[in-house]
Amino acid sequence: MIQTYKHREFSPEDIAIICNFPKDENELFFMYPKAMFPLTIDQLKSSIDSRFDSTVILFEKTIIGFANFYEVIEDQYCSIGNVIVNPIYRGKGVGTYLINIMEKKAISKYKVKEIHISCFNQNVTGLLLYYKLGYVLYEIEKRFDKKSVPVALIKMKKKV
């Protein structure tokens, strides 16, 4: 059976639900590296307040995905961030739908020529998804996880 997803603009009432999506420290680090586990309403609100076009994905009336832009340079590029899918709905095309929606917003609203997305090297699922959707590596940045272990932030982009 094919799932039918919808999307809408983020609403403040959504925040507590989204805070429950990261299952552990690693997932939260992938979504929002500056946050401390567990994700709190104040932490997520702080991130959302400094970003653009926060969007939720719905299956029926259930919020199952979330993302936004952390950088917007009109007529050039947008950078997608805070990407997370409800654990119960992973592996069902939600991530693809979410990224496609964010790409459409970037193109229609900001007239961009490319879209950027970053992913930590440990997030194999994310890397494979972004590659499947046409994103290619353009830079690798050395970062450190919460335990001061070096990790690679893999920066990818897609021409649109």
PAZAPA-4460 file (N, C-alpha, C; in steps of 0.05 Angstrom, whole numbers, plus 32768, in hexadecimal, padded with zeros to 4 digits):
% residues 160
    n_x    n_y    n_z   ca_x   ca_y   ca_z    c_x    c_y    c_z   seq   type   mol
   8011   7FE8   8000   8000   8000   8000   8012   8019   8000     1      M     A
   800C   802C   7FEF   801B   8045   7FED   8010   8058   8001     2      I     A
   8022   8063   8012   801B   8077   8026   8016   8092   8018     3      Q     A
   8003   80A1   8021   7FFE   80BC   8017   8006   80D0   802C     4      T     A
   801A   80E0   8026   8024   80F4   8039   801B   810F   8030     5      Y     A
   8019   8121   8044   8013   813D   803F   8028   814D   804F     6      K     A
   8028   8167   804A   803A   8178   805A   802B   8193   8060     7      H     A
   8036   81A0   8074   802C   81BB   807A   8042   81C9   8089     8      R     A
   803E   81E3   808C   8050   81F4   809C   8050   81EB   80B9     9      E     A
   8067   81EB   80C5   8069   81E5   80E2   8058   81F8   80F2    10      F     A
   804C   81ED   8107   803C   81FC   811A   8048   81F8   8136    11      S     A
   8048   820C   8147   8054   8209   8162   8049   81F1   8172    12      P     A
   8031   81E9   816C   8025   81D1   817A   8033   81B7   8172    13      E     A
   8043   81B7   815C   8050   81A0   8152   806A   8199   8161    14      D     A
   8074   81AD   816F   8090   81AB   8179   8094   8193   818D    15      I     A
   8081   818F   819F   8084   8179   81B2   8085   815E   81A4    16      A     A
   8075   815B   818F   8075   8141   8180   8090   813D   8173    17      I     A
   809A   8151   8165   80B4   814F   8157   80CB   8149   816B    18      I     A
   80CA   8154   8183   80DF   8150   8197   80E2   8132   819D    19      C     A
   80CD   8122   8199   80CE   8105   819F   80DA   80F4   8188    20      N     A
   80DF   8100   8171   80E9   80F0   815A   8105   80E5   815E    21      F     A
   8119   80F5   8167   8133   80EA   816B   8133   80D5   8181    22      P     A
   813A   80BC   817A   8139   80A6   818E   8150   80A5   81A1    23      K     A
   8167   80B1   8199   817F   80B0   81AA   8191   80C8   81A3    24      D     A
   81A8   80C9   81B1   81BA   80DF   81AD   81C4   80E1   8190    25      E     A
   81C9   80CA   8184   81D3   80CA   8168   81BF   80D6   8155    26      N     A
   81A6   80CE   8157   8191   80D9   8145   818E   80F7   8149    27      E     A
   818F   80FF   8162   818D   811C   8167   81A5   812B   815C    28      L     A
   81BC   811F   815E   81D4   812C   8153   81D1   812F   8135    29      F     A
   81C7   811A   8127   81C3   811B   810A   81AF   8132   8103    30      F     A
   819A   8135   8113   8185   8148   810E   818D   8165   8115    31      M     A
   819A   8167   812D   819F   8182   8138   81B8   817F   814B    32      Y     A
   81D0   8181   813F   81E8   817B   814E   81ED   818C   8168    33      P     A
   81E1   81A4   8169   81E6   81B5   8180   81D4   81AD   8198    34      K     A
   81BF   819E   8193   81AC   8197   81A9   81B7   8181   81BB    35      A     A
   81AD   8180   81D3   81B4   816B   81E6   819C   8159   81E9    36      M     A
   81A1   813F   81EA   818C   812B   81ED   8182   812A   820A    37      F     A
   8168   8127   820E   8153   8126   81FA   814D   8142   81EF    38      P     A
   8142   8143   81D7   813B   815C   81CA   8124   8169   81DA    39      L     A
   8128   8182   81E1   8113   8190   81F0   8105   81A4   81DE    40      T     A
   80EE   81AD   81E7   80DE   81C1   81D9   80EF   81DB   81D5    41      I     A
   80FC   81E3   81EA   810C   81FC   81E9   8123   81FA   81D4    42      D     A
   8130   81E2   81D4   8146   81DF   81C1   813C   81E0   81A4    43      Q     A
   8126   81D1   819E   811C   81D0   8183   8110   81EC   817B    44      L     A
   8103   81F9   818E   80F8   8213   8188   810E   8227   8181    45      K     A
   8125   8225   818F   813C   8236   8189   8146   8232   816C    46      S     A
   8147   8219   8164   8150   8213   8149   813B   821D   8135    47      S     A
   8122   8217   8139   810D   821F   8126   810C   823E   8123    48      I     A
   8110   824C   8139   810E   8269   8139   8124   8276   8127    49      D     A
   813A   8268   8123   8150   8273   8113   8150   8267   80F6    50      S     A
   813B   8258   80EF   813A   824B   80D5   8122   8254   80C5    51      R     A
   8120   8248   80AD   810B   824F   809A   80FA   8238   8092    52      F     A
   80E1   823D   808D   80CF   822A   8080   80CD   820F   808F    53      D     A
   80CC   820F   80A9   80C9   81F5   80B7   80B0   81E8   80AE    54      S     A
   80B2   81CE   80A7   809D   81BF   809A   8099   81A4   80A7    55      T     A
   8080   819C   80AA   807A   8181   80B5   806D   8170   809F    56      V     A
   8073   8157   80A0   8067   8143   808F   8052   8134   809F    57      I     A
   803B   812F   8092   8025   8121   80A0   801D   8108   8092    58      L     A
   8016   80F4   80A1   8007   80DD   8097   7FED   80DD   80A6    59      F     A
   7FD7   80E1   8097   7FBD   80E7   80A3   7FC1   8100   80B4    60      E     A
   7FBD   80FE   80CE   7FC0   8116   80DF   7FDA   8114   80F1    61      K     A
   7FEA   80FF   80EC   8001   80FB   80FC   801A   8108   80F0    62      T     A
   8029   8117   8100   8042   8123   80F7   8057   810D   80F6    63      I     A
   8063   810A   80DE   8076   80F4   80DB   8091   80FE   80D1    64      I     A
   8094   8117   80CB   80AE   8121   80C1   80B0   813F   80C5    65      G     A
   80C9   8149   80C5   80CE   8165   80CA   80E8   816D   80BC    66      F     A
   80E9   8186   80B2   8102   8192   80A8   80FE   81B0   80A4    67      A     A
   8114   81BE   809F   8113   81DA   8099   812C   81E2   808A    68      N     A
   812F   81FC   8085   8148   8206   8078   8157   8216   808E    69      F     A
   8171   8211   808F   8182   8220   80A2   8191   8236   8094    70      Y     A
   8191   8235   8079   819F   824A   806A   818F   824E   8050    71      E     A
   818A   8267   804A   817C   826D   8031   818A   8285   8024    72      V     A
   8194   8280   800C   81A0   8295   7FFB   818F   8296   7FE2    73      I     A
   817C   82A9   7FE1   816A   82AA   7FCA   8178   82AA   7FAF    74      E     A
   816D   829D   7F9C   8178   829A   7F81   8191   828A   7F80    75      D     A
   819A   827F   7F96   81B2   826E   7F97   81AD   8253   7FA3    76      Q     A
   81AA   8251   7FBE   81A6   8237   7FCA   8198   8239   7FE5    77      Y     A
   818C   8223   7FED   8181   821F   8008   818F   8207   8014    78      C     A
   8192   8206   802E   819D   81EF   803D   8188   81E4   804E    79      S     A
   8182   81CA   804A   816E   81BC   8059   817A   81B1   8073    80      I     A
   816B   81B5   808A   8175   81AB   80A3   815F   81A1   80B5    81      G     A
   8166   8199   80CD   8154   818E   80E2   8143   8177   80D6    82      N     A
   814E   8168   80C4   813E   8152   80B7   813B   813B   80CB    83      V     A
   8122   8133   80CF   811C   811D   80E1   8101   8110   80D8    84      I     A
   8100   80F5   80DA   80E8   80E6   80D5   80E0   80D6   80EE    85      V     A
   80C7   80D6   80F4   80BC   80C6   810A   80C6   80A9   8107    86      N     A
   80D3   809E   811C   80DE   8083   811A   80CA   806E   8110    87      P     A
   80B1   8070   8116   809D   805D   810E   8099   805D   80F0    88      I     A
   809F   8073   80E3   8099   8077   80C6   80B2   8076   80B5    89      Y     A
   80C9   806F   80C0   80E2   806D   80B1   80E1   8056   809D    90      R     A
   80EE   8059   8086   80EE   8044   8072   80D5   8043   8061    91      G     A
   80C4   8057   8063   80AB   8057   8055   80A8   806F   8041    92      K     A
   80BF   807A   8039   80BE   8090   8026   80BA   80AC   8031    93      G     A
   80B8   80AE   804B   80B3   80C9   8057   80CB   80DB   8053    94      V     A
   80E3   80D1   8056   80FB   80E2   8051   80FC   80EC   8035    95      G     A
   80F6   80DB   8022   80F6   80E4   8006   80E1   80FA   8001    96      T     A
   80C9   80F5   800C   80B3   8109   8009   80BB   8123   8016    97      Y     A
   80C7   8122   802E   80CF   813A   803D   80E4   814A   802D    98      L     A
   80F9   813D   8023   810D   814B   8014   8102   8156   7FFA    99      I     A
   80F0   8147   7FED   80E4   8151   7FD4   80D3   816B   7FDA   100      N     A
   80C5   816B   7FF0   80B5   8183   7FF7   80C7   819B   7FFC   101      I     A
   80DD   8196   800B   80EF   81AC   8011   80FC   81B6   7FF8   102      M     A
   8103   81A4   7FE5   810E   81AD   7FCC   80FA   81BF   7FBC   103      E     A
   80E1   81B6   7FBB   80CD   81C6   7FAD   80C9   81E1   7FBA   104      K     A
   80CA   81E3   7FD4   80C8   81FD   7FE2   80E0   820F   7FDB   105      K     A
   80F7   8203   7FDB   8110   8212   7FD5   810F   821E   7FB9   106      A     A
   8105   820E   7FA6   8104   8217   7F8A   80EE   822C   7F86   107      I     A
   80D6   8226   7F90   80C0   8239   7F8B   80C2   8252   7F9B   108      S     A
   80CA   8251   7FB4   80CA   8269   7FC5   80E4   8279   7FC2   109      K     A
   80FB   826B   7FBF   8114   8279   7FC0   8123   8279   7FA5   110      Y     A
   8118   826B   7F91   8123   826B   7F76   8140   8262   7F75   111      K     A
   8146   824D   7F85   8162   8244   7F88   816B   8233   7F70   112      V     A
   8185   8232   7F6C   8191   8222   7F57   819C   8208   7F62   113      K     A
   81A0   8206   7F7C   81A8   81ED   7F89   819F   81EC   7FA5   114      E     A
   819F   81D4   7FB0   8196   81CF   7FCB   81AC   81C0   7FD9   115      I     A
   81B2   81C8   7FF2   81C8   81BB   8001   81BB   81AB   8018   116      H     A
   81C9   8196   8020   81C1   8186   8037   81DA   817A   8042   117      I     A
   81DC   8178   805D   81F4   816D   806A   81EC   8155   807A   118      S     A
   81FF   8142   807C   81F9   8129   808A   8212   811F   8097   119      C     A
   8211   8116   80B0   8228   810A   80BD   822E   80EF   80B2   120      F     A
   8248   80E8   80B2   8250   80CF   80A6   8243   80B6   80B3   121      N     A
   823C   80B8   80CC   822F   80A0   80DA   8213   809C   80D1   122      Q     A
   8207   80B0   80C4   81EA   80AF   80BC   81E8   80A3   80A0   123      N     A
   81ED   8089   809E   81EE   807B   8084   81D3   807D   8076   124      V     A
   81BD   807B   8086   81A2   807C   807A   819E   8097   806C   125      T     A
   81A6   80AD   8079   81A3   80C7   806E   81B5   80CB   8055   126      G     A
   81CE   80C2   8057   81E0   80C4   8040   81D5   80B6   8028   127      L     A
   81CC   809D   802B   81C1   808E   8015   81A8   809B   8009   128      L     A
   8197   80A6   801A   817F   80B3   8011   8186   80CB   8000   129      L     A
   8198   80DC   800A   819F   80F5   7FFC   81AC   80EE   7FE1   130      Y     A
   81BE   80DA   7FE1   81CA   80D1   7FC8   81B5   80C8   7FB4   131      Y     A
   81A2   80B8   7FBE   818D   80AD   7FAC   817D   80C4   7FA0   132      K     A
   817A   80DA   7FB0   816A   80F1   7FA6   817A   8105   7F95   133      L     A
   8193   80FE   7F8F   81A3   810E   7F7C   81B7   8120   7F89   134      G     A
   81BB   811F   7FA3   81CF   8130   7FB0   81EB   8125   7FAD   135      Y     A
   81FE   8137   7FA8   821A   812E   7FA5   822C   813D   7FB9   136      V     A
   8241   8130   7FC1   8253   813C   7FD4   8261   8154   7FC9   137      L     A
   8264   8169   7FD9   8274   8180   7FD0   8289   8188   7FE5   138      Y     A
   8286   817E   7FFE   8299   8185   8013   8296   8172   802B   139      E     A
   82AC   816D   8038   82AB   815E   8051   82B8   816F   8067   140      I     A
   82A9   8173   807D   82B3   8184   8092   82B7   8173   80AB   141      E     A
   82CE   8177   80B8   82D4   8168   80D1   82C4   8175   80E8   142      K     A
   82B5   8165   80F6   82A6   816E   810E   82AC   815B   8125   143      R     A
   829F   8160   813C   82A2   814E   8152   8287   8148   815E   144      F     A
   8282   812F   8165   8269   8127   8171   8269   8130   818F   145      D     A
   8254   8128   819D   8250   8131   81B9   8266   8125   81CC   146      K     A
   8273   8110   81C2   8289   8104   81D2   82A4   810C   81C8   147      K     A
   82A5   8121   81B8   82BE   812C   81AD   82CC   8119   8199   148      S     A
   82BD   8107   818E   82C8   80F5   817A   82C5   8102   815E   149      V     A
   82DA   8102   814E   82D8   810F   8134   82C4   8100   8122   150      P     A
   82B4   8110   8114   82A1   8106   8100   82A3   8117   80E7   151      V     A
   8298   810D   80D2   8299   811C   80B9   827C   8126   80B3   152      A     A
   827A   8140   80AF   8261   814C   80A5   8263   814C   8087   153      L     A
   8254   813C   807A   8254   8139   805D   8240   814D   8051   154      I     A
   824B   8160   8042   823A   8175   8036   8234   816D   801A   155      K     A
   821A   816D   8013   8211   8165   7FF8   8200   817B   7FEC   156      M     A
   81FE   817A   7FD2   81ED   818E   7FC4   81E1   8181   7FAB   157      K     A
   81CC   818E   7FA2   81BE   8185   7F8A   81B6   819D   7F7A   158      K     A
   81BD   819C   7F60   81B4   81B1   7F4E   8197   81AD   7F47   159      K     A
   8188   81C3   7F46   816C   81C1   7F3F   8165   81D3   7F28   160      V     A
***
